[in-house]
């Protein structure tokens, strides 16, 4: 990659936008138009870890995204100040970096379906069960890369599709964000025939974009100057996500009573790691609040919240250091790993994730909800595929038939995107567009909407 920061901070948009006379930068406008968008609002009823959670103190996908946005912004501020000090950017560019990081933290999970990551599993499982590799490939005109778009379905690729197409305003450019923001939002760079889960390049370990967005991705890469490499800011946003969920999921589990803080503390102390020790010491300082010792009567969730604050501080500081030390590799497009795995606080992060796997995600109550969500999504895909595969191109569906009734339930927004895609991407089989219509509709649902609709349609 030979991109300069001037290229990376490309303020142009797919469609030229009116420029109101205010004091916002184009990247701050990106944040503002995003936070007012419908997909962001829907995140308040999508699961972070615990689907259909009645406890308002436990995070939804929206509160998680706001926290990732906050940590991303902090990383962007620190890195931007360092870049300015080292004369890598000119004055004012650091403000642009901050805004991009903040926006990308907010939108990083927009494309996720209902019921969290188990929802992604359900979509992939449906395609494997309903079609299988060979049958799906033949269904899509013997084009294996198109079949892999669905068999490897990923919320990150769906996020890009949502940002650039599905949110219809004046046209089919989605939210019409700047190329600088879109570039930094692309967490993975692989097309479906480039995915290599076992390879050394982390950016190609998951599907980054669908075939239907290939031209859009090429345009983003050309305008931002990244080529096939990751945008440098993407590393910071990815690290922010890891930092937040690694510790926040545990805090939520303590608040729900799934696990006791004393058990978490025992796991952490037993590791004898310097950064873990630093986070615990930071927690104690917070809890003392200027007193000589910690109040003995504090509930476990207070410890968990204080630890979250201290741990984030330790991890953020460590990520900034490794970004600076690997800066030349990152700018050259040669850095293949994750900052969070190369930083000094990696042991802290890994231990927190391990605790999550052993004590949080595997609880019977959570597993039951995930199984329910899997069942709901697969049933809805069975139903809505009948509507999508038979949807007329030249008129509204007739509601006298089963498939017509189902087809009439698709929102006008998704139906318009489908019809436009059939016209503007004729090189792709029509069945490909029909499968995307179904997945677009399912992914746009909230947890509550999906469960209620499933009940209404199946009496289940």
C-alpha positions in Angstrom: 0.0 0.0 0.0 1.4 3.4 -1.0 -1.5 5.6 0.3 -0.8 8.9 2.0 -2.9 10.2 4.8 -4.4 12.7 2.4 -5.7 9.8 0.3 -6.8 7.8 3.3 -8.8 10.8 4.6 -10.7 11.0 1.3 -13.8 13.2 1.9 -15.5 12.5 -1.5 -18.7 10.5 -1.6 -20.2 8.1 -4.1 -22.7 10.8 -4.9 -21.7 14.4 -4.5 -23.5 15.8 -1.5 -24.7 19.3 -0.7 -22.3 21.1 1.7 -24.2 23.0 4.3 -22.6 26.1 5.8 -21.6 24.8 9.2 -18.5 24.0 11.0 -18.6 20.2 10.7 -16.0 18.3 8.6 -17.3 15.8 6.1 -16.4 13.0 8.5 -18.3 14.5 11.3 -21.3 14.7 8.9 -20.8 11.0 8.4 -21.2 10.4 12.1 -24.3 12.6 12.3 -26.1 11.0 9.4 -25.3 7.6 10.7 -26.5 8.1 14.3 -29.8 9.4 13.0 -30.2 6.4 10.7 -32.8 3.6 11.0 -30.2 0.7 11.2 -28.5 2.3 14.2 -31.9 2.7 16.0 -32.5 -1.0 15.4 -29.4 -1.9 17.3 -31.2 -1.1 20.6 -33.3 -4.3 20.1 -30.5 -6.6 18.8 -28.5 -8.8 21.2 -24.9 -8.1 22.2 -24.6 -11.4 24.1 -28.0 -12.0 25.7 -31.0 -12.0 23.3 -34.3 -10.5 24.5 -32.7 -9.3 27.7 -35.2 -7.8 30.2 -32.5 -6.1 32.4 -32.0 -2.6 31.1 -28.6 -2.4 32.7 -27.3 -5.2 30.4 -25.9 -4.1 27.0 -27.7 -4.3 23.7 -25.9 -4.1 20.4 -26.5 -0.4 20.4 -24.9 0.3 23.8 -22.0 -2.0 22.8 -21.6 0.0 19.5 -21.7 3.3 21.4 -19.0 2.1 23.7 -16.9 0.8 20.8 -17.3 4.2 19.2 -16.1 5.9 22.3 -13.0 3.8 22.6 -12.3 4.1 18.9 -12.5 7.8 19.2 -10.1 7.8 22.1 -7.6 5.7 20.1 -8.0 8.0 17.1 -7.3 11.0 19.2 -4.1 9.6 20.7 -2.8 8.2 17.4 -3.8 11.4 15.6 -1.8 13.5 18.1 1.2 11.2 17.7 0.9 11.4 13.9 0.8 15.2 14.1 3.8 15.4 16.4 5.8 13.2 14.1 4.8 15.2 11.0 3.0 12.3 9.4 -0.2 14.5 9.1 -0.8 18.2 8.9 -2.7 20.2 11.4 -6.4 19.5 11.3 -6.1 16.0 10.0 -6.1 14.6 13.6 -9.6 15.9 13.9 -10.6 13.9 10.8 -9.1 10.7 12.1 -11.0 11.1 15.4 -14.3 11.5 13.5 -13.7 8.5 11.2 -12.8 6.2 14.2 -15.9 7.3 16.1 -18.2 6.7 13.2 -16.7 3.3 12.3 -17.0 2.2 15.9 -20.7 3.0 15.8 -21.4 1.2 12.5 -19.2 -1.8 12.9 -22.1 -4.2 13.7 -24.8 -2.7 11.6 -25.2 -5.7 9.3 -25.5 -8.3 12.1 -28.8 -10.3 11.9 -31.0 -10.9 15.0 -29.7 -12.9 17.9 -26.1 -11.9 17.7 -23.4 -14.2 16.2 -25.7 -17.2 16.6 -27.9 -15.4 14.0 -25.0 -15.5 11.5 -24.5 -19.2 12.2 -28.2 -19.8 11.5 -28.1 -18.1 8.1 -25.0 -20.1 7.1 -26.6 -23.3 8.4 -29.8 -22.6 6.4 -27.9 -22.4 3.2 -25.9 -25.5 3.9 -28.9 -27.5 4.9 -31.3 -26.1 2.3 -28.9 -26.3 -0.7 -25.5 -27.7 0.2 -22.4 -26.6 -1.7 -23.0 -28.3 -5.0 -26.7 -27.7 -5.3 -26.3 -24.0 -4.4 -23.5 -23.6 -6.9 -25.7 -25.0 -9.7 -28.6 -22.9 -8.6 -26.4 -19.9 -9.1 -25.4 -20.7 -12.7 -22.5 -22.9 -11.7 -20.7 -19.9 -10.1 -19.0 -21.2 -6.9 -18.0 -17.7 -5.7 -21.6 -16.7 -5.6 -22.6 -19.7 -3.6 -19.7 -19.0 -1.1 -21.2 -15.5 -0.5 -24.1 -17.3 1.3 -22.2 -20.3 2.7 -19.7 -17.9 4.2 -22.2 -15.2 5.1 -20.8 -12.6 7.5 -22.3 -9.6 9.2 -19.3 -7.5 8.2 -20.0 -7.9 4.5 -23.7 -7.2 5.2 -22.7 -4.0 7.0 -21.0 -2.7 3.9 -24.0 -3.6 1.8 -26.3 -1.8 4.2 -24.1 1.3 4.3 -23.7 1.5 0.5 -27.1 0.2 -0.8 -29.8 -0.8 1.5 -30.6 2.4 3.3 -32.4 4.2 0.6 -32.6 8.0 0.9 -32.4 9.9 -2.4 -31.0 7.1 -4.4 -29.3 3.6 -4.1 -26.1 4.9 -2.5 -27.1 4.0 1.0 -26.0 6.5 3.5 -23.6 8.0 1.0 -20.7 8.1 3.4 -17.3 9.4 2.5 -14.8 7.1 0.9 -12.5 7.7 3.9 -15.1 6.4 6.4 -16.2 3.5 4.1 -12.5 2.4 3.7 -11.9 2.4 7.5 -15.1 0.4 8.0 -14.0 -2.5 5.9 -12.7 -4.9 8.6 -12.0 -7.8 6.2 -10.7 -7.5 2.7 -11.4 -10.9 1.2 -14.0 -11.8 -1.5 -15.6 -15.2 -1.1 -12.9 -17.0 -3.2 -10.1 -15.3 -1.2 -11.2 -16.3 2.3 -8.6 -18.3 4.2 -9.4 -19.0 7.8 -6.1 -20.7 8.4 -3.9 -18.2 6.6 -1.5 -15.7 8.2 -3.4 -12.7 6.9 -6.1 -11.9 9.5 -7.8 -9.5 7.1 -8.7 -12.4 4.8 -9.9 -14.8 7.6 -13.5 -13.9 6.9 -15.7 -12.6 4.1 -15.2 -8.9 3.7 -17.8 -8.2 0.9 -20.3 -9.9 -1.3 -19.8 -10.2 -5.1 -22.7 -7.7 -5.5 -20.5 -5.0 -3.9 -17.3 -5.8 -5.8 -17.5 -2.6 -7.9 -18.2 -0.5 -4.8 -15.2 -2.0 -3.0 -12.9 -1.3 -6.0 -14.1 2.3 -6.0 -13.4 2.6 -2.2 -9.9 1.2 -2.6 -9.0 3.4 -5.5 -10.3 6.6 -3.9 -8.7 5.9 -0.5 -5.5 4.5 -2.0 -5.4 1.3 0.1 -5.4 -1.1 -2.8 -6.0 -4.6 -1.4 -4.6 -3.7 2.0 -6.5 -2.7 5.1 -7.0 1.0 6.0 -4.6 1.8 9.0 -7.5 3.1 11.1 -9.3 -0.3 10.7 -6.8 -1.8 13.1 -7.7 0.7 15.8 -11.5 0.1 15.3 -11.0 -3.6 15.5 -9.0 -3.3 18.6 -11.6 -1.1 20.2 -14.2 -3.8 19.6 -12.0 -6.5 21.2 -11.2 -4.2 24.1 -14.9 -3.4 24.8 -16.5 -6.8 24.5 -13.8 -8.8 26.2 -14.4 -7.0 29.5 -18.0 -5.6 29.1 -19.5 -9.1 28.5 -18.1 -10.2 31.8 -19.5 -7.1 33.6 -22.9 -7.9 32.1 -22.7 -11.5 33.3 -22.0 -10.3 36.8 -24.9 -7.9 36.7 -27.2 -10.7 35.5 -26.0 -13.0 38.4 -24.6 -15.6 35.9 -21.2 -15.5 37.6 -19.8 -14.0 40.8 -17.1 -11.4 40.7 -15.1 -13.3 43.3 -14.8 -16.2 40.7 -13.6 -13.7 38.0 -11.1 -12.2 40.4 -9.7 -15.6 41.3 -9.2 -16.4 37.6 -7.4 -13.1 37.0 -5.1 -13.2 40.0 -4.0 -16.7 39.2 -2.4 -15.6 36.0 0.4 -13.5 37.5 0.5 -11.2 34.5 1.8 -7.6 34.9 -1.1 -6.0 32.9 -3.7 -8.1 34.7 -2.2 -6.9 37.9 -2.2 -3.3 36.7 -5.9 -3.6 35.9 -6.7 -5.0 39.3 -4.7 -2.3 41.0 -6.5 0.3 38.9 -9.8 -1.2 40.0 -8.9 -1.0 43.7 -7.8 2.7 43.3 -11.2 3.5 41.7 -13.1 1.7 44.4 -11.2 3.4 47.2 -12.4 6.7 45.9 -9.8 8.6 48.0 -10.3 6.5 51.1 -7.7 4.2 52.8 -9.5 1.0 51.8 -12.3 -0.5 49.7 -15.7 -0.7 51.4 -16.3 -4.3 52.3 -20.0 -4.1 51.5 -19.7 -3.2 47.8 -21.7 -5.6 45.5 -20.0 -7.7 42.9 -21.2 -5.6 40.0 -19.5 -2.5 41.4 -16.2 -4.4 41.3 -17.0 -5.5 37.8 -17.7 -2.0 36.6 -14.6 -0.5 38.3 -12.5 -3.3 36.7 -14.0 -2.6 33.3 -12.8 1.0 33.6 -9.3 0.1 34.7 -8.9 -2.7 32.2 -9.9 -0.5 29.3 -7.3 2.0 30.3 -4.6 -0.6 30.4 -5.6 -2.1 27.0 -6.0 1.2 25.2 -2.5 2.3 26.3 -1.0 -1.0 25.1 -2.8 -0.8 21.7 -1.5 2.7 21.1 2.0 1.6 21.8 1.9 -1.3 19.4 0.3 0.8 16.6 3.2 3.2 16.9 5.8 0.5 16.9 4.2 -1.2 13.9 3.4 2.0 12.1 5.7 1.5 9.1 4.4 -2.1 8.5 0.8 -0.9 8.8 1.3 2.0 6.3 3.1 -0.3 3.9 0.2 -2.8 4.0 2.5 -5.5 5.3 1.0 -5.9 8.8 -1.0 -9.1 8.9 -2.0 -9.5 12.6 -4.3 -7.9 15.1 -3.0 -5.1 17.4 -4.8 -6.7 20.3 -2.8 -9.9 19.9 0.6 -8.2 19.5 0.2 -5.7 22.3 1.6 -6.0 25.9 -1.9 -6.5 27.2 -2.7 -9.5 25.1 -2.6 -11.9 28.1 -5.2 -9.7 29.8 -7.4 -9.8 26.7 -7.1 -13.5 26.2 -7.9 -14.3 29.8 -11.0 -12.1 29.7 -12.1 -13.9 26.5 -11.4 -17.3 28.0 -13.5 -16.4 31.1 -16.3 -15.4 28.7 -16.1 -18.7 26.9 -16.0 -20.8 30.0 -18.4 -18.9 32.3 -20.6 -16.5 30.3 -21.6 -17.6 26.8 -22.1 -21.3 27.7 -24.7 -20.8 30.4 -27.9 -22.9 29.9 -30.2 -19.8 29.8 -28.1 -18.2 27.0 -27.8 -21.4 25.0 -31.5 -21.9 25.1 -32.1 -18.4 23.8 -29.5 -18.9 21.0 -31.1 -22.2 20.0 -34.5 -20.4 19.9 -33.0 -17.6 17.8 -31.5 -20.2 15.4 -34.9 -21.9 15.0 -36.7 -18.6 14.5 -34.3 -17.4 11.7 -34.2 -20.7 9.9 -38.1 -20.9 9.9 -38.4 -17.3 8.7 -35.9 -18.1 5.9 -38.0 -21.1 4.9 -41.0 -18.9 4.6 -39.5 -15.8 3.0 -37.5 -17.7 0.5 -40.9 -18.8 -1.0 -41.8 -15.1 -1.4 -38.4 -14.1 -2.7 -38.0 -16.8 -5.3 -41.4 -16.0 -6.8 -41.5 -12.2 -6.5 -42.6 -10.6 -9.8 -40.3 -8.1 -11.5 -43.0 -6.0 -13.2 -45.8 -5.7 -10.6 -46.7 -6.2 -6.9 -47.2 -9.8 -5.9 -50.8 -11.2 -6.0 -51.8 -12.1 -2.5 -54.1 -14.9 -3.6 -51.2 -17.4 -3.4 -49.0 -18.4 -0.5 -45.8 -17.0 -2.1 -47.7 -13.9 -3.1 -48.7 -13.3 0.5 -45.2 -13.8 1.7 -43.8 -11.5 -1.1 -46.2 -8.7 0.0 -44.6 -8.7 3.4 -41.2 -7.5 2.1 -40.6 -3.9 2.8 -40.7 -1.4 -0.1 -37.1 -0.5 0.7 -35.8 -4.0 0.2 -38.0 -4.7 -2.8 -36.7 -1.6 -4.5 -33.1 -2.6 -3.9 -33.8 -6.0 -5.3 -35.5 -4.6 -8.5 -32.6 -2.1 -8.9 -30.0 -4.8 -8.5 -31.7 -7.0 -11.2 -31.4 -4.1 -13.6 -28.0 -2.7 -12.7 -26.2 -6.0 -12.1 -27.5 -8.3 -14.9 -24.3 -10.2 -15.0 -25.3 -11.8 -11.7 -28.0 -14.6 -11.8 -31.5 -13.5 -10.8 -31.5 -16.1 -8.1 -28.6 -14.5 -6.5 -30.5 -11.2 -6.1 -33.5 -13.2 -4.8 -31.4 -14.8 -2.1 -30.1 -11.4 -1.1 -33.6 -10.0 -0.9 -34.4 -12.7 1.7 -31.2 -12.3 3.7 -31.4 -8.4 3.6 -34.9 -8.6 5.1 -33.9 -11.1 7.8 -30.8 -9.2 8.8 -32.8 -6.0 9.1 -35.0 -7.5 11.7 -34.6 -6.8 15.4 -34.7 -9.7 17.9 -38.2 -8.8 19.1 -39.6 -8.3 15.6 -38.2 -11.6 14.4 -39.6 -13.5 17.4 -43.0 -11.9 17.1 -43.2 -12.4 13.4 -42.2 -16.0 13.8 -45.0 -16.5 16.3 -47.5 -14.8 14.1 -46.6 -16.8 11.0 -46.2 -20.2 12.7 -48.4 -19.9 15.8 -45.3 -21.2 17.6 
